[in-house]
Amino acid sequence: MSDIKQDVHGHKVLGESNTKNGINHLDHKLDRAEAEVFFKQAKMHGEAEFEDEKGRNYTLTRNSDATYTVEKRKDSGGGWF
């Protein structure tokens, strides 16, 4: 069961506690039009990858009930190798 249930620009978004920063990034750091790009991608292709301003990686997935789930992916190492 998801720890977080949050409305993000009119979309119901679910996630575990380790995805709070990613959900807040979509909700508060991006304006509605910028965030909508990720929701549209997830709706059309099942998922959309994004990162927050600190380089933390997330995947936004569209669920069969038209909600979305944010999952944390491994962070970028910051290096080229």
C-alpha positions in Angstrom: 0.0 0.0 0.0 1.2 3.5 -0.8 2.4 5.8 1.9 1.6 8.9 -0.1 -1.5 9.9 -1.9 -1.4 13.4 -3.3 -3.2 15.5 -5.9 -0.6 16.8 -8.4 -2.0 19.3 -10.9 -5.3 17.4 -11.0 -3.8 13.9 -11.1 -4.0 11.4 -8.2 -0.4 10.3 -7.5 0.7 7.5 -5.2 4.1 6.7 -3.9 6.1 5.3 -1.0 7.8 7.6 1.5 11.1 7.5 -0.5 9.3 9.2 -3.4 8.1 12.3 -1.6 10.8 14.5 -3.1 9.8 13.4 -6.6 6.1 13.9 -6.1 6.8 17.3 -4.6 9.0 18.2 -7.6 6.2 17.5 -10.0 3.7 19.4 -7.8 5.7 22.4 -6.6 8.9 22.8 -8.7 7.3 22.4 -12.1 4.5 24.5 -13.4 1.4 22.7 -14.6 2.4 22.7 -18.3 5.9 21.3 -17.5 4.4 18.5 -15.2 1.7 17.7 -17.8 4.4 16.6 -20.2 5.3 13.7 -17.9 1.7 12.8 -17.2 1.0 12.7 -20.9 4.1 10.6 -21.6 3.0 8.1 -18.9 -0.5 8.0 -20.2 0.6 7.3 -23.8 3.6 5.0 -23.1 2.9 3.6 -19.6 5.7 5.5 -17.9 7.8 8.6 -17.9 11.2 9.0 -16.3 12.2 12.3 -14.7 14.7 13.6 -12.1 14.4 16.4 -9.5 16.7 19.4 -9.1 19.1 17.3 -7.0 19.5 14.6 -9.6 17.3 12.0 -7.9 15.7 9.7 -10.5 12.1 8.7 -10.6 9.6 6.9 -12.8 6.0 8.0 -13.2 3.7 5.1 -14.1 0.1 5.2 -15.2 -2.1 2.7 -13.4 -5.1 0.9 -14.8 -7.4 2.9 -12.6 -6.1 6.2 -14.1 -4.0 7.0 -11.0 -0.2 7.5 -11.2 2.6 6.0 -9.2 6.0 7.5 -8.6 8.9 5.1 -8.0 12.4 5.9 -7.1 15.2 4.7 -9.4 18.9 4.5 -8.7 20.4 8.0 -8.5 22.8 9.2 -11.2 26.4 9.0 -10.0 27.1 12.4 -11.3 30.2 11.2 -13.2 30.7 10.3 -16.8 31.7 6.7 -16.1 
